[in-house]
Amino acid sequence: MILKQLAVFVCGMFISVFTFSQKKDPLMKFGNVTPDDFKQDVYSIDSSADAVYLVSAGYSKYEGNTQGWFSVVYTVHEKIRLLHKKSFDDLSKVKIGLYVNGSDYEKLDNLDAATYNLENGNVVVTKVDKNSIFDDKEGDYKIKKFTFPNLKEGSIIEYTYTTISPFYRDLPTWYFQGNYPKLISEFTEESPEFFDLVMLRQGYLTPELDTVISTADNFSVIEQGGVSSNNTYNIRSRTMKHTWQYKDVPGIKEESFITTLSNYVQKIDFQFSAIRFPNTSPQTFLSTWGETVDQLMKNERFGVDLDLPNGWLKNDIETAEDNATDALTKAKNIYAYVRDNYSCTDHDTKYLSQPIKKTQQSKKGNVADINLLLVAMLKVAGFDTYPALLSTRDNGRAFEAYPIISKFNYVIAQTTIDGQQYLLDASQPSLGFNLLPAYCYNGSARLIAPTPVLINLSPDSLHEHEVTSLFLTNQENGEIKGSYNHMMNTLQSIDMRDKMKKTNAQEYFNEVKKGFGYEVKMTNTAIDSLNKKEMPVSVRFDLSFKPEEDIIYFNPMIADAVYTKNPFQAATRSYPVEMPYCIDETYILNMQVPTGYVVDELPKSTRVFLNGSDGMFEYLIQQSGQAIQMRCITKINRATFESVDYETLRNFFAYVVQKENEQIVFKKQ
């Protein structure tokens, strides 16, 4: 009935509308390879590239099907120049995934592939034999795969295919950018006006073409009602045809201080939002966060157990609380009990692998199993506690505006005590109360609660403070003795706890000793607060050395406290700089001029600023009689910098490296 109403409505509406003739996009034409395509051996877009996409084009549109509804028809055309053998393994093997869900499945159509070589000025074509296309299976996907034949350096490979999918709400993501540069990358999406789509664009490039054309189209939908009672509806509707084209797209290249390249690859995602048939109420598919929270809390693989009485947890809670009387200590003890008695098997999931009672019995589970068990225990103990979803740094950022659950891959807990919110992750044995791993700081988390607010987890909100001190005094025998102490910041402390599980203190200090570059004795070595997980870890030791050279070149900053090289090596940068946290480092030196020596050269004091208030480097050093005092402070008040600020940031750290590697020159009297 709905289809009949739709057909009548749109046909009447478009009687006077001119139907545009749709010409085939020349970028989608297969087999158009000429000798001119082989002329270049080096491409200006990237002279070192092992391969270049000459054409990368896709087209997605809706067509009526024989099941009484619509299918997504998706066509791909790739033409690639293989410049060096290094690219063969990466590009010569093609895999096409076809999703299968019960009796519904995607179909492959019009697959064509060939290798082209230039021989004696002529283009020689070697087709991919249909018999060499193999079937495989990966999870819910049927895989079609093949390998290009007759490859040589300089070959062009080309393939095209079309998939027909009954999963009309799942439109393909198109990647304009990949590991290799692309001369042209284009995608067209065409859909009838009664389908609402949300388009989510990502990337830093400017399109050469970004157009929308309104046309009229005819859709033939067959509604099967038996052998002799099929109904065919010819639906004429306005369609929106949107095309994006990019030229000279650089390949994605790994850079330091970036969460994940997937955050910046040029691409477009589509989310099916609603169906708006005439004379009927809209059918929406993209939920609000309130609706999504309700769905998650009714989901057996997420929150359904959390609203149960869960009285079977009371014995564990009583053991965990350990007779604590105040609320904060009780919560800390429950958190520590879960953290120390449960092992995490998977840190990349948002759903339970088992009921929380089974997790309690087996003492192991994934991050959702453990942290949702923690939520349940704190709720039974009387605390206002909810789970929160986030996407870790290597998983890419989740969209804040839309509840697209597939973008999340991690669960933490939030509990409120005396009006103060605390964020908890019991899946990591090295963490303390109200501490999260660095990989959780990736923008925001979403509280799964009646009021599903955003929780700020921006690296810019994370200010990490560390202090290093070195005190050196002269001894009667000509030795210099001293004491060293390095109080690490929170995330360094977490890393140190993890590191010490794989090594021991002696091996650690042996490595520290090697960093001096000259012979020193180290005694009274200690690593403090390894087991006090809310406290910063401190490394300390006493040291002694005896200078004997006529001239001593002494760096006042000990090896593990100095920037030995600029962390930003590249001359230019395409992506933002994403440091894990804001930096606040202080280094203090108090020493005596070695007995029998005088100061020949002393570094100069300086203070420089980064973009005004974004950062500061201060290097203050002075000699007073036989005493030398130095204080060095490096502060970076932002963790994230746009690419336009890269040169300034790079120059700032170049100056820091230069200054921190300057030496005091002592000369024997």
N, C-alpha and C positions, 0 to 999 in steps of 0.2 A: 504493500500500500504506500509506503514512504517513497519508494522508487517511482511509483506511478504519479504521485503528487509532484515529486521533483521534476519528472520528465515534462509534465504539463506546464509547470511553472516556468522552467527555464526556456522551454520552446517558445512560449508566449512572450517572454521577456526579450528574446533575441531575434524576433522576426525581422527587425530592421537593422540588425547589426551585421556589418560586413565581415565575412570570414577571411582572414589573411591567409594567403598561400604560404606554407612553411617550407622554405628552402633548406636543404640539408647543409649543415654547418661544414665548411670545407675542412675544418680541423678534425672532423670525425671520419674523413674519407680514408679508407684503407688502400694501401698499395701505391700511393703517390710518392714514390722514391725516384729521384733523378740523379745523374752524375754530379749535379751541383751540390747535392747534400753531402758529398764526400770531399769537397774542396778544402774545408778547414780541418787542420789537425790540432789547432789550439783555438780556444774560444775565450774572448776577452772577459766574459763573465767570471771565469776562473781558469787561469792558464795551467793550473796544476791538477785540474779535475781528471779523474780516470774515466768518467762517462758524462754525457750531457743528454738530457731529454730535449729532443728537437720539438716534440709535441707531447703534451699531456692534457687530455681533454675528457670530460665526462658529461653525461646528460641524464637527468632523472625526470621522469614524468609519470602521470597516472593514466591507466587505460582501464576500460571496463573489462570484466572477465566473465567466465561462464558459471561462476558460483554466486551470481547475484550481487556482486560488489565490485571493488576496484583493486587493481594490482599496481605495484611500483615497477616500472620498467627502467632499468639502469644500464646505460651503455658506457663502456670505457674504451679509450683509444690511446695507446702509448707508442711513441716512436723514439728510439734511444740510440745514440751513437756510442759505441764501446771503443774508447780511445786506448785503453791499456788493459792488459790481462788481469790486473788487480780487480777489475770490476766484473769479471766473468762469473765468478762464484756467486756474487751478490745479485746479479741481474739476469743471468741466463736461465734461471729456474723460476717458473711462474706457478703460483698456487692461487686458485680461486675457490673461496669458501661459499658453500650453499647451505643455508640454514634449514634444518629439519625440525619440525615440532609436531609429532604425531602423524596425522594424515596430511598435514599441510607442509609444503616444502617449496624452496626456491628452485627454479629451473634455469639451466644454462642454454643460451641460444646464440647462433651466429658467431661462434668462436673461430677466429682466423689468426694465424701467426706465421711469420716468415723471417728468415735472415737474408740480408742483402749485402753483397760484396761487389766492389768495383774491379773488374778484370778487363784489361785492354780497353779501357774507356767505356765499357758497357756494364750495366747493372745486372748482376746475376742473382736470381732469386732461388732460395732454398726453402720450400714450404715445410712447416711442421706437419708431419704425417699424423693423420687422425688416429692411426693405430698406436702412436707413441704417447697419446694422452691417457694418463692413468687415473684411477679412482682410489681415494683413500678416505679415512674417517678420522676426525679429531673432535671428540666430544659430541656436541649437537650439530656438527657441520660435516657435510659430505664435501670432500676436497677433490677438485680437478687439478691435475698438475702435469706440466710438460717442461721439456728442456729444449732450448734453441740449438739447432745443428749448425755445423760448418762455421764456427766462430773464429774470427781473426781480429787482430788489433785493427781498428778502423771500421769494423762491421757495423751495420745498422740492424737493429732488431725492432720488430713491430708486431703488436698484437691488438686485437679488438675482441670484445665479447659483450653480450647482453645478458643480464639476469632478469627474470620475471618473478616477482615476489608477491605472494598473497598477504604478506604482513604489511598492510598499507600504512600502519602507524610508524614503521621503522624505516626511515629514509637514510641512505648512506651518508657517512661523513666524507667530504672531499678534502684531500690534502693538496693544496697548491704547492707545497714545499716538501722536500724530502732530503735524503742524504746527498743527492747529486743536484747540480744546478739545472734549471729548466728555462729554455728560451721562451716558451709560451706554456702557460698553464691556465686552463679555462674550465669553468663548470657552469652548466645551465640547469636550473630547477624550474619545472613547470607544473602547476597544480590548479585544479578548478577552484572557483571562488568559495565554494561551500566547505572547503577544507582549510582550517586555520593552522598555519605553521609558525613556530617561533624560530627565527634564524639567529644562531649564536656564532658570530664571527670572532676569530682570534688571529693575532699576528701584528706585525709592525710595518708591513709593506703597504704601499698605496696602489690600488688597482689601476690598470690601464683602462679598463672598461668596467662599468657598473651600471647596468641598464635594466629597466623593467618595461616590458611591453604587454599591454592588455590585448588579448585576441579572443576569438570565439572558436570553440572546438566542439566536436561531436563525440559523445561517448556511447558505445553500444554495450549494454549490460544485459546478460542473459540470466534470468532467474529460473532455475530448474524446478519443475514441479512434477516430474514424471516423464515417461517416454513421449507422450503426445500433448503435454500441457506446459511446455516451456514458454516463458514470457520474455520477450525481448523489448527492452526500453532504449530508445534512441534519445539520449539526453544532450541537449545543446546548452553549453554553459560558457560564461566568460572564464578565461584562464589567465593567470598571471605568470609570465615567462621572465625569469630573472637570470641574468648572465653576469658572471664575474670573470674578468681576464687579467692575468698578471704576466708581465714580460720580464725577462732576465732575472729570474728568481734565484737567489743564491742558495747553495746547499746548506743544510743545517750542520753546524760544526760545534763540537763541544768547547765550552769555555769555562774557566774557573768561576767560582762564586755565582752559581746559578742553581736554582732548585731542581728543575728538570727542563730539558729542551722542549718537552711536549707542551709546556706553558706558552711557548712563543712560536711554534711552528705555524705557518700561515695555513689556516683551514677554515672550514665552515661546517657547523653541526646544525641539524634540524630536529626540532621537537614537535611532534604532532600535538596540537593544542585543543582543537575542538572541531566538531561537525556542526555546521549551521544550515540545516535544511529549511526551506521556506515553510512558513505556517506551522513550525514546530519549535519547541524549546531547544536551545543549543545543547549538545552533548559534549561535555568538557572532559578532557583526559589529563591535562596538566594541572595537578592538584595545587591547592594552597598549602603552606607549611602546617597550618592547623589541621587540615584534612590528612596530610602525610603523617603527622605525629599520631593521629588517631589510628591510622592504618598500621603503623609500626607497633603501637602498643597492643594491638590485637593480633599481631603476627606471632605465631608460635616460634619462629626462628629469631625473634627479637625480644619483645616486651611483654608477652602475655603472662609470663610467670611473675613479673615484678609486682603486679597488683594482687597476687594471692597472699594469704596469711603467712605462708612459708615458716610455720612454727618449727619445723625440723631443723632450722638454722640456729635456734636459741642456744643449744649447747655449745656450738662453735663460737657464737657471739660472746657467751659468758667466759669461755676460755680466752678468747682474743682480748676482751676488755681488761682482764687481769686485775680486777678489783679497782680500776680507775674510778675516780669520783667526778671529775669535771668532764664536760662534754667534749672539749677539744682533744684531751688525752684519750678518751674512749675511741673517738673517731680515728686518731692516729694509730692506736693499738689494733683496731679492726683492719685498717689499711695494711699495716705491717704484717698482720697474720696472713692475709690473703697473698700479699707479695712474697712472703718467705716460705709459704707452704704449697704454692701452686706453681707449676711450670707451664710456660707458654709455648705452644707448638706452631703457631702461625701468627705473625704480626701484620697480616695484610688481608683483613676481612672485617665485615660489619655485621655478619649474621652468626648466630649460634650454630655450633656443630652438633650440639646435644642439649638436652634439658639441663638447667642449672643444677638440678639435684644430682645428675650424673657427673657433672664437673666436680661437685663437692665430694663425691665418692671417689672419683679417680684421681683427684688432685692435679689434673692437667686439662688443658683445653686451649683454644685459640684466644686472641685478644678480646673478642666479644664475649666468649664464655667466661673469662676471668673477670673482666671489668663489669659485666652485667651481674655476675655473682656478687661482686663487691657492692654494687648498687642495691641488690636485694638485702644483703646483710646490714648495710647502713640504714635502709628503710625499716627493717624489722627492729633495729636498735633505736628507732625513733628519730632518725635524722632526715631532714628534707633533702632528698638526693634524687638526681635524675641522670640518665645517660646523655651523652653528647656525641654527635657524629662529626668527623672531620676527614679531610683528605691529606695524606702525608705528602711531604715535599717531593718525593720521587714519583708520586702518583699524579701530580699536577693539581692545580687549583680547582675547587668545586665552585659552581655558580651560586652566588649568594641570592640572586633574585628569584630563581626557580628551584623547586625541590626535586632536582634530578638525582635520585638516590644512587644511580649507577656511578656517579662521580665520587662517592664517598667510599673509604676503605678502612676506617679505623673507628674504634669506640673508646671513649674515656668516661669518667664519672665526674659530676659536679655535686658537691654537698655544701650546704649553707649552715654555718654555726655562728650564732650571735650576730647575724647580719652580714657575716663575711663569707664570700664564696671561695671554695677551694677546689682545684682541679686535680684529679687523681688518675694515675695509671699504675695498676698493680701487676701489669704483665712484664715489667722490667725489674729484675732483682736489684739493679744498681740505683734505682730512683728513691728519693725521699718523699715525704708527704708534701703535697702541693707543688710537685715538680713534674715536668713533662720532658720527654726526649726532644732533642733539637728538631727532629724531623716532623714533629707535630706543629711547629710554628710555620704555618703555610697560609696565613691569611685569617681564617676564622674557623670556629666550630659552631655547630647548630645544636642548641639545647633541645632535647626531645622531652618537652614538658608542655603543660597547658598553655604557657606563654613561651613559644619557641624562639627565644631571642638568640641573636648572634653573640658568640663569645670571641673577643678579640684575641687572636693568636698571631698577630703580625710580628715578624722579627724586629720591627721597629719598636715594639713594646717591651722587648727583652734587653735589659741593660745589665751587662756582665762586668763585674769589677774584680780585678786581680792586682795583687801587690807583691813585688819582689824586693828583697833587701839584702845587701851584702855589706858586712863590716869587716875591715882588715886592719890589723895592728902589727907593728914590728916586734920581733923577738930579739933577745940578746945575741943569739947565734946567727943572726942575719936572715933568719926565716921570716916569712910573712904568714901570719895565721889569721883565720877569719871564720865567720859564721854566715851561712846562707839560709834564707827562708823564702819560699815561694808559696803564697796562699793563692790557690787556683780559684777561678770563677766557677759558677755552678755547673755549667756544661762541661768544662774541662774536668771537673771533679767526677762527673758521671763517666766520662771517657777513661779517666784514670782508674776508676774502680773496675771497669770492664777490662782494661789492659792488664791489671794486676791479677786477673783470673787466669791469664794466659802466660804469665811470667812470674818472677819473684823479685824481691827487693834488690838482691845482690846483682842480678842481671840488669835491672833497671839502672842502678847506680854505676855499673860498669859502662853503660852507654853514655850516661851523663859525664863521666870522667873523660871519655874520648872527645867530648865536645870542647874541652878547654884548649886543645892545641898545644899545650905544654904540660910538663910533668907536675902533677899535683897529688898530694895525699888527701884522702877523704876518710874522715872518722865520724862516729856518732850519727850515722845516716839513719833517717827515719821518715816514714810516710804516715802522717797523722790523719785520723778521722775517716779511714777507709770504711769502717763499719758504722759510723755515725752519719747516716745518709742524708740528714737535713743540714749537715755542716759542710763547709768547704774543705777539700783535701789540702793539706800542706805538706810540702817536701822540704826537708831541712837536713843540713849536714855541716860539719866543720871541715875546713880545708887548710892546707899549708903548702907552701912552695918556697923555694929559695932562688932568688934571681942572682945570676953570676955574670951576665953579659955586661959589656961596657955601656951599651945602650939598650934600654928595655922599651919595647913597644907594647903598651898595655891598654887593652880595650876595657873601659870601666864597666861595660855591660857584659855580664856573663853570658856564655854561649846560648843557653836556652831561653834567654829573655830578649834577645836582639833579633830584629828583622834582618836576616842575612841577604835576602833578595826581595825585590819588588813582587808582591803577590799578583800584580797586574802586568803581565809581560807583553801582551799583544799591543800593537801600535794603535789599532782601532777596535771598536766593539759594536756589535749589532744589537745586543740584548742588554737589558738592565743588569746591574750588579746587585746580587742578592746575598749579602753576608748573613751568617746564621744569627747574629745578634749585634747590638750596639757595643762598641768597645770602650773600656775604661781601664787603662793599664798604667800602673805607677811603678817606677823603678827607683830605688834609693841606694846610694853608695856613700859610705863614710870610710875613709882610709887615711893612713899615714904615708907620707913620702918615704919610700924604702930607705933604710939606713945606708948612708954613704952615697946617695943619689940626690940630684936636684931635678926640678921640673924644667925640661928644655922646651917642650911644647904642650900647651893645654888647649883642648877644643874650646871654641867660643860658645857662649850661651846664645840661645835663640828662642823665638816663639813665633809660630806661623799658624794661620787659621785656614780652614777648609770651607770655602763658600760661606764666609761669615760665621754663622753659628752651627754649621754642620759638623765641624770637628776642629780639633786644636792639637798642635804638637808643641810641647815645651821642653826645652833642654837647658837646664840651669846648672852651671858648674863653676866652682870657685876654689881658690887656694887661700888658706889663711895660716900663715906660718908653715908648719909641717903637716897640716891637715888639709885634705881635699874632700869636698862635699859635692855631691851631684844628685840631682833629681830629674827624672825624665818622665813625662806624662804624655800618653797618647790617648786622645778621646775622639771617637767617631759617634756622633749623636744620631745618626741614621744608619739603618742596616741596608736599605734599598736605595739605589741611585739609578736614575734613568741613563740611557746610553749617551745622552748629550752631556752628562756630567762626567763621563768616563775619563776624558783627558785630564780634567782637573784633579780627579781622584788619583789617577795614575801618577801625575806629577807630584802630588802631595806625598804619596808613599815612596816615590823615588827620593824625595828629600829626606824622609824619615830614615830610609835605609842608609843613605849617605851619612847622615849625622850619627846614627847609632853605631856605625862602623868606624868612626873616627877614634883615634887612639891618643892616649897620653904618652908623651915621650919622656922617659927618665934617662938622665945622663950621669954616669959615675963621676964623682968629684975627683 
